[in-house]
Amino acid sequence: MSDIHIKNLTFGYQTGDNVFENLNLSINSNLKLGLTGINGQGKSTLFKLLLNKFEYSGNIQSTISFVHFPLQINNKQIIVNDLTNAYIGHKAAKMMKRSKSLEARHNKGIKSVTY
């Protein structure tokens, strides 16, 4: 069952064309979703509409509430270091898994492995 229902949503800024025109969308809030796209295509606008920051035509119904908390990054180098360490950790885990797989195959007498 979807917890967010958008029906016939139309919205545009006064300076240009509509960002959304007759958008119909149902989202199950139990899912973990990411919203991606290039700059200026309406991702932030959609969230602002869910927060009732703008007037629009159509209908947005939801059984959940939304909160906007912008993330302020004071030290970008810390974020880069965290992402780099997470990536290195992921690669190390993959290598460890591959190593264990090779060892298990060797112990079973399998002579060649292709990856």
LUMMI-838969 format. One record per atom (N, C-alpha, C): atom name; chain; residue in one letter; x, z, y. Coordinates in Angstrom, 3 decimals, decimal comma. Each point is the difference from the previous one (the first is absolute). Layout:
<pts>
   at   ch   aa          x          z          y
   CA    A    A          X          Z          Y
...
</pts>
This chain:
<pts>
   at   ch   aa          x          z          y
    N    A    M      0,841      0,000     -1,192
   CA    A    M     -0,841      0,000      1,192
    C    A    M      0,875      0,000      1,240
    N    A    S     -0,298     -0,851      0,926
   CA    A    S      0,784     -0,095      1,227
    C    A    S     -0,434      1,055      0,991
    N    A    D      0,964      0,553      0,685
   CA    A    D     -0,279      1,022      0,995
    C    A    D      0,049     -0,527      1,423
    N    A    I      0,514     -1,198      0,186
   CA    A    I      0,046     -0,622      1,318
    C    A    I     -0,696     -1,353     -0,114
    N    A    H     -1,039     -0,185      0,795
   CA    A    H     -0,744     -1,262     -0,002
    C    A    H      0,020     -0,583      1,412
    N    A    I      0,453     -1,218      0,102
   CA    A    I     -0,003     -0,717      1,272
    C    A    I     -0,880     -1,226     -0,189
    N    A    K     -1,000     -0,127      0,874
   CA    A    K     -0,936     -1,123     -0,125
    C    A    K     -0,112     -0,743      1,326
    N    A    N      0,245     -1,300     -0,068
   CA    A    N     -0,149     -0,894      1,154
    C    A    N      0,732      0,507      1,241
    N    A    L      1,194      0,536     -0,191
   CA    A    L      0,786      0,525      1,111
    C    A    L      0,568     -1,145      0,821
    N    A    T     -0,294      0,024      1,270
   CA    A    T      0,578     -0,965      0,935
    C    A    T      0,594      0,786      1,156
    N    A    F      1,251     -0,312      0,312
   CA    A    F      0,684      0,682      1,093
    C    A    F      1,060     -0,928      0,564
    N    A    G      0,108      0,034      1,314
   CA    A    G      1,064     -0,729      0,684
    C    A    G      0,342      0,697      1,287
    N    A    Y      1,240     -0,096      0,395
   CA    A    Y      0,409      0,531      1,297
    C    A    Y     -0,473     -0,961      1,080
    N    A    Q     -0,180      0,506      1,194
   CA    A    Q     -0,504     -0,832      1,098
    C    A    Q      0,961     -1,126      0,350
    N    A    T      1,248      0,135     -0,400
   CA    A    T      1,016     -0,978      0,397
    C    A    T      0,119     -1,202     -0,935
    N    A    G     -0,786     -0,025     -1,102
   CA    A    G      0,187     -1,117     -0,918
    C    A    G     -1,115     -0,161     -1,005
    N    A    D      0,324     -0,709     -1,069
   CA    A    D     -0,954     -0,258     -1,073
    C    A    D     -0,295      1,269     -0,779
    N    A    N     -1,008     -0,085     -0,868
   CA    A    N     -0,332      1,136     -0,848
    C    A    N      1,136      0,281     -0,984
    N    A    V      0,257      1,278     -0,178
   CA    A    V      0,960      0,431     -1,015
    C    A    V     -0,687     -0,023     -1,358
    N    A    F     -1,249      0,461     -0,032
   CA    A    F     -0,825     -0,026     -1,208
    C    A    F     -1,318     -0,690      0,334
    N    A    E     -0,457     -0,816     -0,895
   CA    A    E     -1,270     -0,678      0,196
    C    A    E     -0,789      0,039     -1,305
    N    A    N     -1,109      0,747      0,032
   CA    A    N     -0,881      0,166     -1,170
    C    A    N      0,758      0,488     -1,235
    N    A    L      0,872      0,982      0,198
   CA    A    L      0,783      0,573     -1,100
    C    A    L     -0,889      0,870     -0,874
    N    A    N      0,055     -0,228     -1,304
   CA    A    N     -0,685      0,824     -0,985
    C    A    N      1,051      0,515     -0,971
    N    A    L      0,019      1,326     -0,177
   CA    A    L      1,054      0,603     -0,805
    C    A    L     -0,495      1,318     -0,563
    N    A    S      0,298      0,250     -1,265
   CA    A    S     -0,286      1,293     -0,623
    C    A    S      1,287      0,510     -0,608
    N    A    I      0,326      1,258      0,272
   CA    A    I      1,255      0,594     -0,477
    C    A    I     -0,310      1,304     -0,708
    N    A    N      0,538      0,142     -1,194
   CA    A    N     -0,106      1,240     -0,755
    C    A    N      1,125      0,909      0,470
    N    A    S     -0,341      1,136      0,551
   CA    A    S      1,019      0,877      0,570
    C    A    S      0,839      0,699     -1,061
    N    A    N     -0,346     -0,133     -1,274
   CA    A    N      0,835      0,572     -1,057
    C    A    N      1,250     -0,840     -0,241
    N    A    L      0,002     -1,227      0,484
   CA    A    L      1,150     -0,879     -0,165
    C    A    L      1,039      0,279      1,069
    N    A    K      1,250     -0,211     -0,349
   CA    A    K      1,082      0,084      0,981
    C    A    K      0,306     -1,426      0,425
    N    A    L     -0,313     -0,310      1,231
   CA    A    L      0,144     -1,364      0,496
    C    A    L      0,978     -0,049      1,156
    N    A    G      0,621     -1,131      0,153
   CA    A    G      0,842     -0,255      1,154
    C    A    G     -0,545     -1,215      0,731
    N    A    L      0,070      0,029      1,283
   CA    A    L     -0,473     -1,118      0,815
    C    A    L      1,221     -0,637      0,639
    N    A    T      0,288     -1,240     -0,397
   CA    A    T      1,184     -0,676      0,516
    C    A    T     -0,398     -1,289      0,703
    N    A    G      0,861     -0,470      0,835
   CA    A    G     -0,229     -1,248      0,699
    C    A    G      0,954     -0,128      1,169
    N    A    I      0,040     -1,196      0,559
   CA    A    I      0,889     -0,205      1,138
    C    A    I     -0,587      0,661      1,243
    N    A    N      0,853      0,165      0,984
   CA    A    N     -0,420      0,647      1,249
    C    A    N     -1,169     -0,744      0,635
    N    A    G     -0,927      0,785      0,560
   CA    A    G     -1,085     -0,586      0,768
    C    A    G     -1,159     -0,548     -0,807
    N    A    Q     -0,107      0,361     -1,271
   CA    A    Q     -1,071     -0,548     -0,828
    C    A    Q     -1,162      0,964     -0,212
    N    A    G      0,065      1,229      0,559
   CA    A    G     -1,158      0,880     -0,016
    C    A    G      0,098      1,253     -0,848
    N    A    K      1,172      0,316     -0,537
   CA    A    K      0,128      1,191     -0,845
    C    A    K     -0,315      1,270      0,795
    N    A    S      0,674      0,185      1,101
   CA    A    S     -0,237      1,193      0,825
    C    A    S     -1,395     -0,020      0,599
    N    A    T     -0,473     -1,169      0,358
   CA    A    T     -1,355     -0,127      0,556
    C    A    T     -1,033      0,462     -1,010
    N    A    L      0,173     -0,372     -1,274
   CA    A    L     -0,938      0,433     -1,035
    C    A    L     -0,041      1,520     -0,073
    N    A    F      1,158      0,639      0,011
   CA    A    F      0,019      1,459     -0,049
    C    A    F     -0,642      0,615      1,241
    N    A    K      0,225     -0,589      1,152
   CA    A    K     -0,629      0,505      1,226
    C    A    K     -1,514     -0,168     -0,055
    N    A    L     -0,458     -1,081     -0,621
   CA    A    L     -1,441     -0,182     -0,166
    C    A    L     -0,570      1,053     -0,947
    N    A    L      0,728      0,312     -1,062
   CA    A    L     -0,446      1,059     -0,913
    C    A    L     -0,082      1,349      0,708
    N    A    L      0,836      0,187      1,001
   CA    A    L      0,002      1,237      0,797
    C    A    L     -0,986     -0,051      1,167
    N    A    N     -0,767     -1,096      0,113
   CA    A    N     -0,957     -0,199      1,088
    C    A    N      0,654      0,003      1,376
    N    A    K      1,186     -0,565      0,095
   CA    A    K      0,702     -0,081      1,283
    C    A    K     -0,504     -1,159      0,857
    N    A    F     -0,629     -1,008     -0,636
   CA    A    F     -0,494     -1,167      0,715
    C    A    F     -1,458     -0,244     -0,354
    N    A    E     -0,690     -0,692      0,899
   CA    A    E     -1,357     -0,457     -0,300
    C    A    E      0,090     -1,299     -0,783
    N    A    Y     -0,897     -0,180     -0,947
   CA    A    Y      0,002     -1,179     -0,853
    C    A    Y     -1,426     -0,301     -0,397
    N    A    S     -0,217     -1,180     -0,544
   CA    A    S     -1,307     -0,287     -0,575
    C    A    S      0,157      0,009     -1,516
    N    A    G     -1,052      0,349     -0,679
   CA    A    G      0,043      0,142     -1,445
    C    A    G     -0,176      1,454     -0,371
    N    A    N      0,414      0,333     -1,212
   CA    A    N     -0,238      1,336     -0,503
    C    A    N      1,207      0,474     -0,800
    N    A    I      0,443      1,217      0,295
   CA    A    I      1,045      0,654     -0,791
    C    A    I     -0,592      1,311     -0,497
    N    A    Q     -0,056      0,143     -1,323
   CA    A    Q     -0,488      1,237     -0,605
    C    A    Q      1,110      0,565     -0,879
    N    A    S      0,146      1,316      0,047
   CA    A    S      1,039      0,622     -0,804
    C    A    S     -0,420      1,400     -0,413
    N    A    T      0,372      0,373     -1,223
   CA    A    T     -0,245      1,362     -0,479
    C    A    T      1,217      0,885      0,241
    N    A    I      1,030     -0,566      0,604
   CA    A    I      1,204      0,770      0,308
    C    A    I      0,269     -0,069      1,490
    N    A    S      0,800      0,931      0,492
   CA    A    S      0,356     -0,020      1,425
    C    A    S      1,431     -0,506      0,139
    N    A    F      0,318     -0,512      1,165
   CA    A    F      1,308     -0,574      0,253
    C    A    F      0,709      0,797      1,080
    N    A    V      1,304      0,120     -0,152
   CA    A    V      0,829      0,693      0,973
    C    A    V      1,182     -0,900      0,309
    N    A    H      0,337     -0,102      1,267
   CA    A    H      1,148     -0,808      0,412
    C    A    H      1,101      0,945      0,434
    N    A    F      1,121     -0,102     -0,669
   CA    A    F      1,145      0,796      0,426
    C    A    F      1,223     -0,908      0,033
    N    A    P      0,318     -0,513      1,181
   CA    A    P      1,147     -0,912      0,079
    C    A    P      1,289      0,731     -0,347
    N    A    L      0,830     -0,659     -0,770
   CA    A    L      1,280      0,563     -0,392
    C    A    L      1,019     -0,318      1,078
    N    A    Q      0,583      1,037      0,554
   CA    A    Q      1,023     -0,208      1,005
    C    A    Q      1,358      0,198     -0,668
    N    A    I      0,825     -1,011      0,068
   CA    A    I      1,324      0,055     -0,617
    C    A    I      1,016      0,243      1,098
    N    A    N      0,623      1,179     -0,048
   CA    A    N      0,978      0,346      1,021
    C    A    N      1,401     -0,491     -0,362
    N    A    N      0,339      0,078     -1,286
   CA    A    N      1,328     -0,407     -0,434
    C    A    N     -0,147     -1,074     -1,065
    N    A    K      0,080     -1,250      0,408
   CA    A    K     -0,214     -1,118     -0,926
    C    A    K      1,069     -0,026     -1,092
    N    A    Q      1,206      0,506      0,279
   CA    A    Q      1,063     -0,028     -0,999
    C    A    Q     -0,361      0,877     -1,201
    N    A    I     -0,700      1,103      0,232
   CA    A    I     -0,424      0,861     -1,111
    C    A    I     -0,955     -0,765     -0,907
    N    A    I     -0,934     -0,739      0,579
   CA    A    I     -0,952     -0,787     -0,786
    C    A    I      0,749     -1,050     -0,815
    N    A    V      0,948     -0,696      0,624
   CA    A    V      0,782     -1,012     -0,706
    C    A    V      0,751      0,646     -1,159
    N    A    N      0,598      1,155      0,237
   CA    A    N      0,736      0,691     -1,060
    C    A    N     -0,932      0,402     -1,135
    N    A    D     -1,177      0,513      0,309
   CA    A    D     -0,956      0,405     -1,027
    C    A    D     -0,431     -1,199     -0,838
    N    A    L     -0,312     -1,120      0,661
   CA    A    L     -0,404     -1,199     -0,726
    C    A    L      1,136     -0,532     -0,866
    N    A    T      1,210      0,026      0,537
   CA    A    T      1,159     -0,467     -0,764
    C    A    T      0,219      0,876     -1,226
    N    A    N     -0,085      1,307      0,176
   CA    A    N      0,183      0,917     -1,128
    C    A    N     -1,097     -0,173     -1,040
    N    A    A     -1,218     -0,232      0,436
   CA    A    A     -1,105     -0,219     -0,935
    C    A    A      0,230     -1,283     -0,783
    N    A    Y      0,480     -1,038      0,672
   CA    A    Y      0,273     -1,265     -0,675
    C    A    Y      1,130      0,164     -1,017
    N    A    I      1,068      0,673      0,412
   CA    A    I      1,126      0,223     -0,904
    C    A    I     -0,454      0,823     -1,201
    N    A    G     -0,841      1,003      0,236
   CA    A    G     -0,526      0,817     -1,100
    C    A    G     -0,830     -0,834     -0,961
    N    A    H     -0,807     -0,916      0,539
   CA    A    H     -0,824     -0,883     -0,832
    C    A    H      0,886     -0,901     -0,849
    N    A    K      1,038     -0,588      0,608
   CA    A    K      0,915     -0,869     -0,735
    C    A    K      0,733      0,782     -1,090
    N    A    A      0,419      1,217      0,315
   CA    A    A      0,705      0,829     -0,984
    C    A    A     -0,915      0,328     -1,174
    N    A    A     -1,258      0,283      0,281
   CA    A    A     -0,956      0,304     -1,073
    C    A    A     -0,199     -1,208     -0,903
    N    A    K     -0,078     -1,215      0,597
   CA    A    K     -0,148     -1,217     -0,799
    C    A    K      1,234     -0,220     -0,877
    N    A    M      1,170      0,235      0,560
   CA    A    M      1,229     -0,185     -0,771
    C    A    M      0,073      1,011     -1,147
    N    A    M     -0,422      1,226      0,257
   CA    A    M      0,011      1,039     -1,037
    C    A    M     -0,960     -0,380     -1,123
    N    A    K     -1,163     -0,493      0,350
   CA    A    K     -0,983     -0,417     -0,997
    C    A    K      0,556     -1,147     -0,846
    N    A    R      0,632     -0,977      0,656
   CA    A    R      0,591     -1,125     -0,722
    C    A    R      1,113      0,489     -0,932
    N    A    S      0,799      0,931      0,485
   CA    A    S      1,080      0,544     -0,815
    C    A    S     -0,548      0,696     -1,248
    N    A    K     -1,057      0,783      0,169
   CA    A    K     -0,612      0,693     -1,139
    C    A    K     -0,593     -0,995     -0,983
    N    A    S     -0,588     -1,082      0,524
   CA    A    S     -0,571     -1,028     -0,862
    C    A    S      1,097     -0,677     -0,817
    N    A    L      1,120     -0,319      0,639
   CA    A    L      1,124     -0,619     -0,709
    C    A    L      0,549      0,946     -1,065
    N    A    E      0,116      1,263      0,342
   CA    A    E      0,508      0,989     -0,959
    C    A    E     -0,935      0,119     -1,200
    N    A    A     -1,308      0,024      0,257
   CA    A    A     -0,975      0,106     -1,087
    C    A    A      0,076     -1,225     -0,902
    N    A    R      0,143     -1,177      0,581
   CA    A    R      0,112     -1,220     -0,792
    C    A    R      1,293      0,010     -0,823
    N    A    H      1,073      0,473      0,595
   CA    A    H      1,278      0,071     -0,713
    C    A    H     -0,114      0,940     -1,202
    N    A    N     -0,661      1,142      0,226
   CA    A    N     -0,161      0,985     -1,072
    C    A    N     -0,864     -0,534     -1,136
    N    A    K     -0,884     -0,946      0,312
   CA    A    K     -0,852     -0,603     -1,030
    C    A    K      0,668     -1,194     -0,660
    N    A    G      1,193     -0,362      0,435
   CA    A    G      0,731     -1,102     -0,599
    C    A    G     -0,296     -1,353      0,588
    N    A    I     -0,678     -0,070      1,150
   CA    A    I     -0,269     -1,267      0,646
    C    A    I      1,277     -0,428      0,715
    N    A    K      0,484     -1,198     -0,296
   CA    A    K      1,311     -0,434      0,475
    C    A    K     -0,025     -0,611      1,412
    N    A    S     -1,070     -0,688      0,386
   CA    A    S     -0,006     -0,643      1,306
    C    A    S     -1,283      0,313      0,746
    N    A    V      0,137      0,113      1,280
   CA    A    V     -1,139      0,299      0,874
    C    A    V      0,052     -0,970      1,169
    N    A    T     -1,111     -0,606      0,325
   CA    A    T     -0,083     -0,898      1,149
    C    A    T     -0,905      0,622      1,054
    N    A    Y      0,454      0,041      1,246
   CA    A    Y     -0,810      0,491      1,120
    C    A    Y     -0,184     -1,101      0,992
</pts>
